[in-house]
Amino acid sequence: MHIRNLITFWITAALLPVIVRAADPVSYVNPFIGTTNFGTTNPGAICPNGFMSVTPFNVMGSPDNRYDKDARWWSTPYEYHNSFFTGFSHVNLSGVGCPELGSLLLMPTTGELEVDYHLYGSEYTREKATPGYYGNHLLKYNIDTEVSATLRTSIARFTYPGGKSHILLNLGEGLTNESGATIRQVNATEYEGCKLMGGFCYYNRQGVFPIYFVIRTDKTPQQSGYWKKQRPMTGVEAEWDPDNGKYKIYSKYTKEMSGDDIGLYFSYDTKPGEQIQVQIGVSFVSIENARENLECEQQGFDFDKVCLSARQQWNDILSRIEVEGGTDDQKTIFYTALYHMFIHPNILQDVNGEYPAMESNKILSTSHNRYTVFSLWDTFRNVHPFMTLTFPDRQLDMIRTLIDMYKEWGWLPRWELYGNETLTMSGDPATAMIADTWLRGLRDFDTDAAYKAMLKSANTPGKDNFLRTDNDDYTALGYVPLRETFDNSVSHALEYYIADFALSQFAQALGYDEDAKSFAKRSLGYKNYYCKDFGTLRPKLPDGKFYTPFDPMQGLNFEPSPGFHEGNAWNYTFYVPHDIKGLMRLMGGENAFVKKLQKVFDENLYDPANEPDITYPYLFCYVNKEAWRTDYQISRLLAKYFSNKPEGIPGNDDTGTMSAWAVFSMMGFYPDCPGLPRYILTSPTFDKITIHLDNKYYSNKTLVIETERPSADAIYVDKISVNGKHLKNRFISHEDLVNAKTIRFTLKRH
């Protein structure tokens, strides 16, 4: 029976030798939010934007698992309702929808040595997690486990009950779609090796890469060695080999070991309460770099020091925004969402600056942070505008990374993973992201190279275009026609329209007037898809006729839908943020627009976990007298879909995108359109929000958002003032926002 005593904010006295104030933002983070309901976050230990994460792996090995990686499509090493622990995976993804990484499984055991994870796995209790720390108690072995991390290394502390004790490193299992590993002994307490990763989402099957590692223990084992799963044999050969099809333990062989299903073990004879610490350093360049990362980021074994440092790093990040008022649950939702936004993109370079070049075997060096895990189709909408506002130095390094990728590979990425383009999702999101950042005032990057990269993706013929594969039809017809029943044609075109709009704004600002006019015109091609009969966008055929038979509801719950990707016509019809006024005219004016938009919410057609429609509740503000509907919907959606519970994110967090929606919405403003440096305003969750701005980029030290509410149910905006001056509508430019010392909301009951 699965028993849990979940103490989310538990920290031992030994873990925190100094007192952390209860009001510190880090104390509000609940890493278990999003660990079920397909949020695909995990409660593992990680530092802000670090590439090392240490996560409990509980999605394999037991028929009692509610969710198992070998029984269904599964993309995360941890699920809250599962109970069978098979080790800590190192280097993981958060909030994604495809399996990858989640390997190097570290597991403590007792008793006779067992290396089959089906048999050595254990149920657990006393699970606890805070930023930079995770721990549990293994019921089968009476072992207490604790893990923490630096940017590129991990440390584990295992407390044993005494007797025969082991540490296992399983290199055969994980979430990656690749197999194969090599390991060799360095000395009695240290081994080194590498494992193959790659194949994210199965689109780029050649997108594989190695992870290199060094593992050390702080105590010399009585014995150490390898194991390997032997190939199954037949006939007489099978009778002669007692290890046929079984795990073979190598207790005397000390040279290197290679194979698809191999591992390493350390064995000890421990005293009751004895602790053993284990460090792992990793690199995506070399074993030597993995060792250098470990030696630079951890001098000796000091679990408490590493854990406290990670916690302080998180507190420094989260303290950039201070909130007052609201409930403790609301603060937990807010700061946990903020926490999730600083997991990806994560750094890639080693301490010496080396990193694997984009789509190349070259090893290059960088003087700035080189980032990876760019789920840009998701994050360009809100995560990067947030970084531009609150952490411009990190955002600029992310921009520089994208431009470096272009220089190395010849293209901007769409969904990059550890130096490989995964070809996941659609569109040209890097163009929108870079242009939007520049237009918001961050310009310290190679603008000429960025513009050339954008032009290449916008103008290259489709057969040679990695990003806009439908470019021939798109440029010739103004839309992407449906050529196969489920080809996502409308979804592709809508992404191109948004990118072209952002590119037109960028071109205009740079003085390329003809380019600006051309791309602006292209961005309005969405009108080709508008069908008055249904009042929605509708796929079109190459001859210009609408696709038939057409059902705008087809596509619910990931059902295949002609022309639309992971959604239906209602999820995409309002997905033209750059020309909402034009869409309004197509629909017959303001009243018809509002009525149709309200239908999305009244008939439960809004998908809170689908990026194309997450801006929908803000669109009522385009009709000033209807802006109250935005206040109502934002308040309702936050309460319905975000909570201080494991299911507290409405589906995949998408590397922080859903969390960013919550953070912006709770602060009372949202970036509604890439390429338009502005925000739409709505009623904030908290009474006072203080955003500490970076004075290197913004002259104003703090932006204070104050809210006056006569009662708890006063959720509607009565008036908004900026530095005492009344705003006439719900829009505010980025420049006015960062230069405002105080924005004051006065709320009312409807």
N, C-alpha and C positions, 0 to 999 in steps of 0.2 A: 504494500500500500504506500502511496506517495504521501509523505508528510512534510510539510514546510512550516518553518517559522521565519517568515519573511520580515527581516528588520532592515528596511531600506536604508536608513540613515545611521546604522550601527557602526561605531568605530571604537576599537579598544584603546585603553590608555597607552598601551605600548605602541600602537599605531600612530597616535598623535601625541607626541611628547609635549607639544605646546597647545594651549587652548585656542580653538578657533571660535570666534564669536558666532552665536546662533544666527545672527542677522546677516552674516556673510552670504553672498549669492550662492556660493558652492554648496552651502548646507541645504538649499532648496532643491537641488537636482536629484531626480529619481531615475537612475539609469534603466529601470525596468519598464518605463513608459515606452510603448511601441514594440515590446517583445512578443506580442501576439497580435491577432487580427491582421496578420500579414504586414505589420509595420516594418518587419525585418531589421529592426535595430537590435542591439545586444547590450548586456550589462558589463561587458569586459572592461579591463583597465587600458587606458590610452591617455596620451598627452594631447593638447590642442594641436591639430594638424600633423600629428606624428604618424609615421608609417608603421610603427610597431603597435599592435594591439594584442591583448591577451584575453581570450574569450572562452568561457565554458562551452564545451562541445557536447550537446545532448540530443543530437538528431540522427543517431544511428545505433544499431546493435540490440534493440529491444523490441519485441512485438507489442509491448505496452505503450510505446511512443505514440502519442496522438498524431504527431507530424514527424515523418522520417524521410531523410534525404534519398533513401533507396526505394521508397514506395511511391514517390510522387515528385513533381517539379518542386524543388526546395532550394532557397537561395541564402539561407542564413545558418550559422553554426549553432544557434540557440533558439529554443521556443519555450516560452514561459510554462506551458502546461506539461512539457515533457519532464521526465524524472530520471533518465538513465545517463549518467555522466561517463564519458570515455576520454576525458583529458581536456587540456587547455590548448586551443588552436592559436597560432601566432601569425599575425598580419591578416586582417579580416576586412570585409566590406560592411558598411552600415547602410541600411535602408534601400538596398538594391533589389531588383526583381529577377536576377539571374545568378546561378551559382558560380563561384570562383574563389580562389585563395582558401582561407580556412584550413591551413595545414600545419605541419610540425606539431603533432599532438603530444603534449607532455602529461604524463599520468603517474601518480604515486599509488603503490599497492603494498600489501603485506602478505605474508604466508609464502606458499610455494610459488615460484616464478611462473606466471601465465602471460602469454603474449598475444592471445586471440582476444580482440576487443569485445566480442560477444560474451566472453567469459570473465574478462578482467574489469568490465564496466561496473559501476556502482550507483545505486540510488543515493540521494543526498538530502540534507536538511540544513537549517541555520544558514541560508543563503543571504548574502549581504553585499551591497555594492554602493560605492560613492565614486565621484570622479577620480580616476587614477587608482582605484582599488576594487578588487572583487575577492570574496572568500566563501567557502562552504564547508560542510562536514560530510565526509563520505561514510555512509552507514555501514557498508560492507567491511570497511577496514578500520573504522574509528580514527580516521585521519582528518586533521584540519588542514585545509588548503587556503593559501592566500597568494595573490599575484598583483604585481604593479608593473609600471613601464616608464621608460624614458622615451625620447623621440624615436630611437632606433633599436632599443634593447628592452629586454624584459627581465624580471626577477620573480621567482616563486619561492615561497617558504612553506614547507610541509612539516607538520608536527605529527610524529608517529606515536603509536601506543607502545612500541617496543617489540623486539623480536626480529624475525626476517622481514626486511623492508626493501622496496625496490622503487626505482624511478625509470619509467619507460618513455622513449621518444619514438612514436609511430610515424614513419615516413610514407606509409602505404595508403593512408586514408586521409580524408579531408573533403572539401567541397569542390576542389578544382576538377576540371574535366580531363586533365592530363595525368599521366603516371610516370614513374621512373625517378629514382633518387640514387645518390652515392654518398657514402659516409666513411670516414677513416679516423683512427685513433691518433691523437696528438701526444697525450700522456695519460696518466691514470685518471685524471679528473677532467680531461678536455677532449672533445671530439669536434670534427669539422665536416662540412659536406654541402651538398646542394640538392634541390628538388625542382622538378619541372612543373610549371604552372601554365595556365592559359586556356583559350577556347571559350571565353565569356560569351554567353548567349548563343554560341554555335554559329554566329555569322562569319567571323573571321577565324576559320579553323587553323590557319597558319599562325595566328597570333599567340605564340607560346613564348615563355621566358623563364629563366631560372631564378630561384631565390637561393642565396648562399647563406650559410649559418655557421656559427660557432656556439657550442654548448659547454658550460662549465658547472661543476658542483663545488661547494665549499668544503666538502669532506671526501677523503679518499675512500672509494668503495672496497669491499672485500673482493669483489669480482665485477667485471663489466664485459660486455660482448654484444653480439648482433643476433638478430633473427631474420629469417627470410621464408616466405611462403613458397614451398616447392611445387613445381609443376606436376599436374596429375599424370600418371603413367598408366600404361595398359600392358597386358600380357605378362610374360615372365619377368620383365623389368620391374613391373609394379610389385611383384612378390618379393623381389630382392631388396627393394628400398623401403625401410620402415618409415621413412619420412614422406612417402608418396602422397602428394596433395595436402600435406600438413605443414605447420610451422616448424621449421628446424631451428634450434637454438645453437649458436656458435659460441662456445665458452672458451675455446683455446685459440681460435683463429683471430689474429690481431691486425691483419692487413686490411685494405679497404674492401667495402662491400657495396655492391650495386644490385638493383633490381626494382621491380614494380611494387612489391609489397615487402618492405624491409623495415627494420627498426633497430634501436639501440637500448640496452638496459644497463643500469647500475644497481648493484645489490649490496645491502648493508645488514649489519646486526645492530639494531638501535636499542637504546635504553628508553624506558617509558618517558614520554614528553620530549624526547630528543627532536631537534629541528635540523632539517637539511635545506640549504638554499641552492637554487639553480638559476643560472643566468643564460640567456640566449641573446646573441647579437646577430643581426641580419643585414644583408646588403643585396642589391640587385645588380652589383658590379662584379664582386669577387669575394672569395673567402678572406683574403687579406683585409679588405675593407670592412667585412663583418667583424673581424677581430679588432680592427682599429676603432670601429664604432663602439664596441663593447668596452675597450680599454679607456676611451675618452669619456664616455658617458657614465661609466661606473668604475670607480677606483675601489677595488675590493668588494666584499659582499656586505651591503647595508640596506636591508629591506625597508626599514622605517624611514631612512633618509630619502630613498627613491620615491616612496609613497607620499611623503610629505611634500616633496618638490613637485610631484605631479599635481597634487591637490592645490598647491599655491599657484601653479601655472593656470589652472582652471579658474581659480578665484580672480586672478588678475584679468583674465579674458572676460569673465562674466560681469565684473565690476565696471566695465565700460558703460553699462546701462544700469541705473538704480531705479527701482520701482517702490512706491509707497502706496499704502491703501490696498484694497482688494483682500481676498482671503488667502490663507496659506496655500490652499490647493491651487489658486490662480497663479501665485508666485512660483509654485513648483512646476506648473504647466509651462509658464513663461521661461524660466531659467533652464528647464530641461530641454525645451525647444531650442533655446540659444546654444546650449551644450551640443545638441545634435548637429547644429549648423557648423561647428568647428571640428568635425571629424574628417570630412572631405571638403574640397581636395586636400590631400596630405602631401607632405614633402617627399621627395624621391632621392635627393642627393645625399651622399654619405658625408661624414664630418670633414673629409678632405675636398668636398665639392664635386666629386665625380658622380656621374649618373649615366644610365643607358640612353643613347640618343633615340629619337622617335623613328620607329620603323627602320631600325638600322642595327648593325652589329658593333657600331662605333661606341666607344666610351668617351664622353666629353666631360668638361668641367665647367662649373658655373660659379659666379660670384654672388648671385642672388639665390633665393630659395627657388628650387625647381619643384613644381607641383605635379601631381598625377591624380588620377581618378576624377576626370572631368565629365560628369554626367550632364553635359551642357544643355541637352534638350530640356532637362528639368530646371537646372539651376540658373540659366540666364534670365529667367523671369523675375526672380526675387532674391535668391541668395547673393548674387553678385552685386545687384544694387545695394543690398544691405552692407556688404563688405566695402563698397565704394563710400558709403556714408560713415561707417563706424570704424573700419580697419583699412583705410586707403593704402597703407604700405603693403598689406597682404594682397589686396586686390591688384595693385600694380605689378607685384611679382607674378601673380597668376596671368595677367595680361602678357608680361614679358615671356613667360613660359609658353603661352600659345604662339606667340610670334617666333620664338626659338624653334618650336615644333614645325612651323611653316618653313623656316630656313633649313631645317634638317631634312624634312620629308617632302616639302613642296606643297603642302596643304595645311589649312587649319583643321583641327580635329573636330569631330562631332561628339563622340563618346570615347575618350581616351582612357586606357588602362595600362599603367606601367610601361609606357613607351610603345603601345600598340593601339591602333585604331580598331575598335571593335565593330564599327559599322552599325551599332545599335540605334534604334529609333530613326528619325528622319530630319531633314532640313539642314540649315546652315546656321546653327545657333551661335557659333563663335563670332560671326560677323555682327550679329545683334548685340552680343555681350560686349565686344570691344568698342563698337561705336557708341553704345550707351554709356560706357565708362568714360570715354573721351568727352562726350557731350555733357557729362556731369562734372567735368573740370579736372579729371586726372589725366594728364597728358605726357607724363614723363616716361615715354616708351617710343619705340621706332615707328612713328606714325606712317612714314612712307612705305615701310615693309608691310604694315598692317593693311594699308589701303590696297597695295598690289595683291596681297593675299585675298582680300575680299573681292576684288575685280576678277581674279582667277576663278574663284568658286562661282561667281555670278555669271560669267560669260563663257566658260569652257563648255564645248559640246557635251551632251549627256554621256556618250560612250566613253569619254575620257575623264569624266567628272566624278570624283569620289563622293562629293557631298550632294550634288544636284543631278541625280541620275536621269531625271525626266526633263532636263534643261532644253532639249530640242523642241519638244511639244510646248513647254512653258513659254519659251521666247517667241515661238512662231504663232501660237494660238492665244496666248495670254492666260492659259489655264492648262492643267494636266488632265488629259482625257482618261476615262476608264477604258483600259485595254484588256484587263483581266478582271474577273468578277471581284476578287478581293485584293486589289492592288494598292489600296490606300491612297489613291490618286488625289482626292480632295485634301486629305490631311497633308500630303507632301506639298501641294501648292500653297496652302495656307501658311506653312512654315516659310516658304520662299517669299511670300508677300511681306511677311513681317521682317525678314532679313533685308529685303530690298528697300523697305521703308527706312529702316535704321541706316542702311547704306546711303540712301538719298540724303538723309539729314547730315550724315558724316561728310559726304561729298560737298554739300552746300556749305558747311562750316569751313571746309578746306579750300573752297573757291573753285571747285570743279562743277560749274553751273550746268553744263550740258549733261554730265553724268547724273547730277542730282535730279534733273527733269526726267531723264530716261527711267531711272529706278523708281522715282515717285509714281510715274505712270504705270510701270509694271506692278507696283504694289497694290493697285486698284483693280487688278484682274479678278479678284474674288467675286466681283459683280456678275461674272459669267455663270457662277454657280447658283445665284439666287433664283429660286423658283417661287413665283407668286401663288401658284396653286397650293403649295404646302406651307409657304411662308418660312421655308428653311433653305439652307444650302442643299444642293442635290448634285450627284455625280453627272458629268457630261461625257458624251461619246465623242470620238474624233470628228464626226460629221457635224458637231454642234448641237445635236439633239440631246435632250435629257435622257438619262438611263431610266429604263422601265422594265419590270414593275418596281416601284420605289416605295419603301416603308421607312419613314424618318425615325421610327422606333427601333428598327433593326440595329443590333450592336450592343444591346444591354448585356451587362455581366460578361463581357469579353466574347460575346457571340460574334462570329465573323460578320462584317458589314461592308457591302460594296462601297468603296471610296473612302472609308473612314478607318482609322487605326485605333483600336482599343476604345471604341466609343461609337456613338451614333450621330445623326445629323443635329440633334439638340445639343450634344456636347460641343459641337463645332460651329454652329450657326453664328454665334456672337463672337467668335474667335477672330476678330479683325480689329484689334485694339487701336490700330493706327487710323481707323476711319469709322468710328462708331457713328458719327453724324451722317456719313454717307449711307451706312447700313440702315440708319433710322429713316432716311428718306426712301430707301427701297421698300421698307416695311409699311410706309404710308404715314409717317410722321411720329411725333412724340407719343401720343396716346397709344397707337398701335404697337410701337416699340415697347413701351412699358408693360402693356397687357401681355405681349408675347414673352417678355423676359420674366414677368411674374408667373406665367404658366410653368416655366422651368422649375420653380420652387414649389408651386402649388401641387404639381403632379409628380413631384419627387424625381425629376429628370436631371437634377444637378448631381454631379459626381464629385465629391470633395477630394477624391484621390486621383483625379484625372486632370493633368496640367492645363489642357486647353480651356477648361471652363472655370478654373479657380478664381479668375477675375470677375466672373459674372455678377456676384452680389454687389460689386462696386459700381457697376454700370448704370444703376438707377440715378447716380449723381450727375449723369449727363442731362438729366431733366431736373432742374433745381428744385421744383416743388415736390418731386418724388424722391428726394435724397433720403428721406426718413426711412424708406424701404431698405436702403443700404444699412442704416443703423440697426434696424430690426433683424435683417438677415445675418449680419456679422455677429451680433449678440447670440442669435439662435444657433448658428452653425458652430461657433466656438463652444457653446454649452453642450451641443449634441455630439460633436465629433472629437473633441479634445478633452482629456480628463487625466487625473492623477491615478491612472490605473494601467496595467500592462496593455490593455487594448486602447490606450488613450491617443492613438494616431489613426486616422481613417485610411488604412492601407499603407503600401510602401512609402516610407519617408522620402525616398528618392534623393538620397544623399543630402538631406536637410531641406528639401523644397517644401514639403508639407509643414515642417517646423517653422520655416521662414514665413509662410502664410500666417501662422498663428502669432508669431512674434510681431510682425508688422501690424496685424489686425488688432492685437491687444494694445499696441502703442497708439493706434488711432490714425494710421496713414499707410498707404500702399502704393507701390510703383506700378501703374496700370499699363504702361506701354513702353517697350524697349525702343530707345531712340527719341523718346520725349522725356527730358529730364524733369520730371514732376511727380507728384503724388496726389492721390485722392484721399480726402480726410473723412474720418468717421469717429464715432464716440469711443474714447479709450476705455480700457478695462480698469486702469489704476487711477488713483487721485493725483498722483504726481509721478512723472517719469523724467529722469535726468540722464541725458545722453552726453557723455564726455567726448568731445570732438578732438581730433588730432590737430594740434596747432601748426604742425608742419604743412598741413594742407588747407586748414580752415582757420580763419581769423577768430572766430567765436569759440571760446573755451567749452561752453556748455549750451546745450539746447534743453530747455525745461518745458515740459508739457503738463499743464495743470488742468484739472477737471473739477468743475463745481457741479455736484449732483444733489438735488433736494431729497432724493430717496433712492433706495437700492434699485427700484424698478424704473428709474429715470434713465433711459438708454438712448433717447432721441436728442440730437443736437438742436439747441435753440439758437445759439450763435457761437461764432469762433472769432477770436481776435489774435492778431500777431503783433506783439509789442504794443498792444493797446489799440491797434487799428482793426476795424471790423472787416472781415472777409465777406464778399458778396456771394461766393459759391464755394464748392468743396474742393477746389484745385489749388495746389501751391507748388511753385517751382522748386527745384532742388536748391537753387541759389538762395531763394527767399527762406527756405527751411533752414539751411545751415547758417544763415546770417540772422535768424530770429533768435533773440535771447529767450523769449517766452511766447509760447502758443497757449492760449487759454480757451478751453471748451466750457460752455455753459449748457447743461443738459436739462431736459424736461421730460415729463411723462407725456405720452401721446395725447 
